[in-house]
């Protein structure tokens, strides 16, 4: 073996190519993927999917509260676009976005009161995901920092890695409903490398809706420190108990170069499988740059944009009814979980998620155990361990994220299942 | 003014935040986008679009040979998916890809003879674009080099910048039909930073179809130097004069860790507006990594995948008819252009593009002039200046890319227009 080992070294050093093809094949140079590829985190939501599939194969009914893929119906007017389809071929659309869809988006933002926005301020993206990625690329060079708050939308982690950006997360606490810390705490986290602050409002995964004072504070910090302010407002319409949503769009004219709003059609119209979002800004350099990136990928989907362009025909009652439905679900979840000993849950203010503290030391193990071991009347539930929603290693070990995307009857049953499961689990572990 | 200037400096240095709000607004810190954003090239194809729009507003008919957006009909079986649509809501699909679509893709690759491929070797991407981007991220770290050949598919430039990768292009020549240079030329361009070789075969924008010897040579180079080999085979079916397409898939079992095939539905089924492609590899690390990236953007479009999954029902005659049609178009273009004095065009072997040398010193100016000044019977044509298809500055100045995506009558008329235009232009400039 020793001689073979030495032979290998020889080849590796001088890259000979006169070997016979057999030796050649045996000793061809090894190859490895980029080191950055292994840094892209796997989805903490989807990690447990194989266990759920196995449970279902056993005939177990699994309640899915693990992912924000709502059961709410897509507006019929959008489905009708498909039934009436008469375009052929299915060609590229424009790189900035389909003109009808852009006009519909302008109409939508005007309806919200932001009448200063024109379609030129909008870049259509392939899902909110692409808007996040484009924004990170645009505001920060590789190695620069983007400041955010954890628990955070887990895909911020993915896009930070993909764009070579360091995501620096300030930890927020269940005790304060995951609201923002004091200004000095945020300012202390700003370094010379910090280029932007990124928030999700209403927040996935915490359900927090930031107050006017909080948004004002971030605007002031962005001005003072010359930072971009990125506001992901995918759940804009879903705020509860009469709470107003304070959009960064309200401050966009005050800080036109700093403000970038990230948006998506997915949750607003139950269109998760239609991959469309927007990046909205008045910063001309950003708009020019993201259009160049958009040209690189040619266009967002033609059919998806034709569907979404009918948002102008979706009755206002649609959003109102969905909001009412989520409010009911939130109430059933919140009241139910509050009554389970050892469970902590701040009252969710918006979106359809909650970070819930459990009386367990390893929530990931508990979530897996729910799928592999726990059955009640041949049913169990799937929830997401919260550790993946933190950028800081070791955080969120006893927390889970619950998405209340099922009807109230199912939510009530899930609460019951969770209470029973925790009781059994505490005796076993 | 001097005192104000000094005051500014003071603010910038100590980041005071006790100023009155008026001064505050006046002196807030400046902000700039990431330097990398300005490096993303704007599309050379779409740059002239405003001039085309202006010409059309004047009532001029513009023949579009500038972009690979074919007029070929999408298979009816795919359009029928929309007419029969009954799913609601439109939820996320799976991150690797819709199971039916993955099965259809496996079926497709098996039909081509690559029966070793399983669906686990396939990552569904949002357009071929995402496959290119994922591949670059996966094989190279920021600052690493990917070797390719120019003229090149212009969006390789975009994705290189987005992924912080240095695209090193070896120039190929019209004289050799843009075929690959000798092995020693390619090997001389490999540095310690080189991680991969990227080809487009059949080639956009040159129409070159690489021979078996050329692909074999690249496989050997990849083995010898421990490089990834990325083959973009979007135009696989479109080779002419009985020429065989030599897919990298033929060598995938020989170099399972090195080979990555990039693919798209756009041109095969005239589905450009359906944003779907694939990344195919047997390298488990790559597959794991790209799935993690894919989870970050959740899924490709649900409706688009439902459409594309019916590829199993597209009759073989569809591709054959399309190939015949492109062959006719190619013939009309090639014979026509050959007869224009000073025009050089190697006979296109595949895809539906050609890099054409013109007797002009500044093809970009000429292409713009066609749109702004040249009219014949109130018609003109739009073609793409080729400089944007080179990574090397200064190359391709007297070349254009022509996409033969119109019917033969229109192509013949375009040849006539080009001949007339060159004659007029030569007297004016």
Interface residues (C-beta under 8 A of the other chain):
Chain A: X15 X17 X24 X25 X28 X29 X30 X31 X32 X33 X34 X35 X36 X37 X38 X40 X41 X42 X43 X46 X67 X69 X70 X71 X72 X73 X74 X76 X78 X79 X82 X83 X85 X88 X89 X90 X91 X92 X93 X95 X126 X127 X129 X130 X133 X137 X138 X139 X140 X141 X142 X144 X155 X158 X159 X162 X164 X195 X220 X223 X224 X225 X226 X227 X228 X254 X257 X258 X270 X271 X272 X273 X274 X275 X283 X285 X286 X289 X291 X292 X293 X295 X296 X297 X298 X299 X300 X301 X302 X303 X304 X307
Chain B: X15 X17 X24 X25 X28 X29 X30 X31 X32 X33 X34 X35 X36 X37 X38 X40 X41 X42 X43 X46 X67 X69 X70 X71 X72 X73 X74 X76 X78 X79 X82 X83 X85 X88 X89 X90 X91 X92 X93 X95 X126 X127 X129 X130 X133 X137 X138 X139 X140 X141 X142 X144 X155 X158 X159 X162 X164 X195 X220 X223 X224 X225 X226 X227 X228 X254 X255 X257 X258 X270 X271 X272 X273 X274 X275 X283 X285 X286 X289 X291 X292 X293 X295 X296 X297 X298 X299 X300 X301 X302 X303 X304 X307
